[in-house]
Amino acid sequence: MKEFVVYTALRILLFFASLAIVIGVWMLIANSVPITWAVVIAFVISGLASYFLLNRQRAAFAQRVQVRADRAQARFEEMKAREDADDS
């Protein structure tokens, strides 16, 4: 769960940093900023940046999910084997 919180917090932080940069650059170029376009551009930039910058956190989160899935699969197989033994 910790990996999920860290990864999500970093994604949110990266989005808001991208949004601030996009708005700042847009204000330097023009007098007004269409907030919808600024959000869309910041979303794309933060998504691309997170792919490269947050690779380690994403891998840790994926590994944690895989371990939980493996444990659940093992419990399911154990219950299935027990059920098959009871039917015999």
Disulfide bonds with the S-S distance in Angstrom:
none
